[in-house]
Amino acid sequence: MPETAEVRTETLFEFITFSAGGQDYCLEITQIREIRRWTPVTALPHTPKDVLGVMNLRGAVIPIFDLSARFGLGPTSSNERNVVIVAAVNGTTIGLLVESVSEILSVSNSAIQETPDIKSDATKHSILGMISVDDSMVRVVNLEAVLDSEKGSSQ
């Protein structure tokens, strides 16, 4: 009887790539509910600079984060290509203002590299991994970190 070979299966993940702060990021497609054109939001008093306000999404009021500002890259410049990515994490729906959405990536789990240790807890918390695409690196966003006010914009 021949020895059984170890079966290795590659899991494929699909990501939506987008630009924020002039950098490339992505979210797993299962976390995204919809992509909307940018429209003005309702500002709230005493919110952090990276929280633009709230929007009514079919009866639900959701917070809108400027992802570039959240990651310490400065506020997103107003542009007709700006979009809001409506995403869900742990039962909470949020909106992320980004510069543009570019493509869908299908990658195997082995193509997702660890975030390098650059002695920044905020970076390790915010970025789940890196994907090499052509000549650039795309960062996999940790949506939980976007919601985590202690590790988000305060560092």
C-alpha positions as CSV (number, residue, x, y, z in Angstrom):
1,M,0.0,0.0,0.0
2,P,1.6,3.3,-1.0
3,E,2.1,6.1,1.5
4,T,-0.5,8.8,1.3
5,A,0.9,12.1,0.0
6,E,0.1,15.1,2.0
7,V,-2.6,17.0,0.2
8,R,-2.0,20.7,0.0
9,T,-4.8,22.9,-1.1
10,E,-4.4,26.5,-2.0
11,T,-7.2,28.7,-0.9
12,L,-8.1,31.5,-3.3
13,F,-9.0,34.9,-1.9
14,E,-10.6,37.8,-3.8
15,F,-9.8,41.4,-2.9
16,I,-11.0,44.7,-4.2
17,T,-8.0,47.1,-4.6
18,F,-8.2,50.8,-4.0
19,S,-6.1,53.9,-3.5
20,A,-6.0,56.0,-0.3
21,G,-3.3,58.6,0.4
22,G,-1.6,57.7,-2.9
23,Q,-1.0,54.1,-1.7
24,D,-2.5,50.8,-2.8
25,Y,-4.7,48.9,-0.4
26,C,-7.3,46.1,-0.6
27,L,-10.1,44.5,1.3
28,E,-11.4,41.0,1.0
29,I,-14.4,41.1,-1.3
30,T,-16.6,39.3,1.3
31,Q,-16.3,42.4,3.6
32,I,-17.6,44.8,1.0
33,R,-21.3,45.5,0.8
34,E,-21.2,48.1,-2.0
35,I,-19.2,50.9,-3.6
36,R,-20.9,54.4,-3.8
37,R,-20.0,57.7,-5.4
38,W,-18.9,60.3,-2.8
39,T,-21.7,62.5,-1.6
40,P,-21.5,65.0,1.3
41,V,-22.1,63.5,4.7
42,T,-23.6,64.9,7.9
43,A,-20.9,66.1,10.2
44,L,-21.0,65.4,13.9
45,P,-19.5,67.6,16.6
46,H,-16.3,66.4,18.5
47,T,-15.4,63.6,16.1
48,P,-11.8,62.7,15.3
49,K,-10.4,64.4,12.1
50,D,-10.6,61.1,10.2
51,V,-14.3,60.7,10.9
52,L,-16.0,62.8,8.2
53,G,-19.5,62.3,9.5
54,V,-22.4,59.9,8.9
55,M,-24.6,59.0,5.9
56,N,-28.0,57.4,5.7
57,L,-27.7,54.1,3.9
58,R,-31.3,52.8,3.3
59,G,-32.4,53.8,6.8
60,A,-29.2,52.9,8.6
61,V,-26.9,55.7,9.8
62,I,-23.2,54.7,9.2
63,P,-20.0,56.5,10.1
64,I,-17.7,57.5,7.2
65,F,-14.0,57.4,7.8
66,D,-11.4,59.1,5.6
67,L,-9.0,56.1,5.3
68,S,-6.0,58.2,4.2
69,A,-6.4,60.4,7.3
70,R,-7.0,57.4,9.5
71,F,-3.7,55.9,8.4
72,G,-1.9,59.2,9.0
73,L,-1.4,60.0,5.3
74,G,-3.3,63.3,5.4
75,P,-6.9,64.0,4.3
76,T,-8.3,62.8,1.0
77,S,-8.4,65.6,-1.6
78,S,-11.8,66.2,-3.1
79,N,-12.0,64.5,-6.5
80,E,-14.8,63.3,-8.8
81,R,-13.3,59.8,-8.7
82,N,-13.6,59.5,-4.9
83,V,-15.8,56.7,-3.7
84,V,-17.1,55.3,-0.4
85,I,-16.5,51.6,0.1
86,V,-19.3,50.4,2.4
87,A,-17.9,47.5,4.4
88,A,-19.0,45.3,7.3
89,V,-16.9,44.0,10.2
90,N,-18.1,42.2,13.2
91,G,-21.7,43.2,12.5
92,T,-20.9,46.9,12.1
93,T,-21.3,48.7,8.8
94,I,-18.9,51.5,8.0
95,G,-18.0,53.7,5.0
96,L,-14.4,54.3,3.9
97,L,-13.7,57.3,1.7
98,V,-10.9,56.4,-0.8
99,E,-9.5,58.1,-3.9
100,S,-10.5,55.4,-6.3
101,V,-11.2,51.7,-6.7
102,S,-9.1,49.9,-9.3
103,E,-9.5,46.1,-9.7
104,I,-10.4,42.7,-8.3
105,L,-7.4,40.5,-7.3
106,S,-7.7,36.7,-7.0
107,V,-4.7,35.4,-5.1
108,S,-3.8,32.2,-3.2
109,N,-3.2,32.3,0.5
110,S,0.5,31.7,-0.2
111,A,0.7,35.0,-2.1
112,I,-0.2,37.0,1.0
113,Q,3.0,37.9,2.8
114,E,3.3,38.9,6.4
115,T,3.5,42.6,7.2
116,P,7.2,43.3,7.8
117,D,8.2,44.1,11.4
118,I,9.0,47.8,11.3
119,K,8.7,48.4,15.0
120,S,5.2,49.9,14.7
121,D,2.4,48.3,16.5
122,A,-0.1,50.6,14.7
123,T,1.1,49.3,11.3
124,K,1.0,45.7,12.4
125,H,-2.5,46.2,13.7
126,S,-3.8,48.1,10.6
127,I,-2.3,45.9,7.9
128,L,-2.9,42.2,7.8
129,G,-0.5,41.4,5.0
130,M,1.1,42.4,1.7
131,I,0.4,41.2,-1.8
132,S,2.9,41.8,-4.6
133,V,1.2,43.0,-7.8
134,D,3.5,43.8,-10.8
135,D,6.0,46.3,-9.4
136,S,4.1,47.4,-6.4
137,M,2.9,46.1,-3.0
138,V,-0.8,46.2,-2.0
139,R,-1.6,46.3,1.7
140,V,-4.4,44.1,3.1
141,V,-6.5,46.4,5.4
142,N,-7.6,45.2,8.8
143,L,-11.1,46.6,9.1
144,E,-11.2,46.0,12.8
145,A,-8.2,48.4,13.1
146,V,-10.2,51.1,11.3
147,L,-12.9,50.9,14.0
148,D,-10.4,50.6,16.9
149,S,-10.1,54.3,18.0
150,E,-7.2,53.6,20.4
151,K,-4.9,52.2,17.6
152,G,-6.4,54.2,14.7
153,S,-5.8,57.9,14.3
154,S,-4.5,58.5,17.7
155,Q,-1.1,57.0,16.9
